[in-house]
């Protein structure tokens, strides 16, 4: 399953069998401010957060927007995946 953007609820979602992982955001012009990541407890430690993060950054890149990372989980993830530096703004 792929990460999708739910613009009505200002979040990116990854549907799972038994839950939904998500990254909440707010808009700031052409920037997406990533504020919070949630992964259902039953999926902790299974790489779901990384799959979600990769999908979020790929969608942001494809849309031509920039990301402002305020979520601690995503800050750590993007620090280990420098190939997304081109879309990080602040």
N, C-alpha and C positions, 0 to 999 in steps of 0.2 A: 504494500500500500504506500501511497505517496503523500507527501506533505501538501496541503492545500491552504490557500488563504481564505479566511472567512472575514471579508472586509466589513460586513455588517456588525460583527462582534469584535472587530479590531484584534484578531488573533490568527495565528497559523495553527493548523491542526494536523495531527497524525492519528487516524482512526486505528484502533487496535481491537483485537478480539477481547472485549470485556472492558473497554474504556477508551479515552481519548487523551493523548498527550498534546500539550499546547504551549505556545509562546504568545503571551499578550503583548500588544504594542500600542503606541499612540503615534499619530501622524504629526509631522512637523515639516510642512512644505513637501519637498521631494525626498524627505528623509523618513525612515521608519525607526522609531525609538523603541527598542526591545527592552521591556521592563520586567518580565516575569516568565519563568518556565515552570511547567507542571508536568510531571510524569506520574501516572497512577502507581501507588505503592507496590502493587503486585508485579510491576515491570521494572522495578529498581534493579540496577546492576546488570541489565540485560542489553545495554547498548542502545536503548530506545532514545535516550536524551541526545546521543551523538547522531543518530539517524534523523531525529527531528531538527537538530541544529544545522546539519548539512543541507537538509531540504529547505529550511528557512533561508539560509544564505544563498542558495542556488536560485530560489524564487526572487529574492531581492535583486540579485545580479541580473537575472533575465528581464526584470521590469525596468532596469535602468536607474533604480533608486539607490540611495546610500543607507547604511545602517548605523545607528547610534546605539551602542551596547551598554545598557544600564543593569542588566541581569548578571549576577555574579557567576552563575553556571556558564552562561554564554561568553562572558569575559574570559573565563578559563579555557573554554573550548576554542575560541578564536585565537587565543595566544598560542595554542598548539597546532593551529591550522593556518599558517601565515599566507596561504594561497588566496585568502579572502581579504587581505589587507587593502586591496584596491577598492573595496566597497565600504570599508569602515570609515566613518566620519565622526571623530570625537570619542 
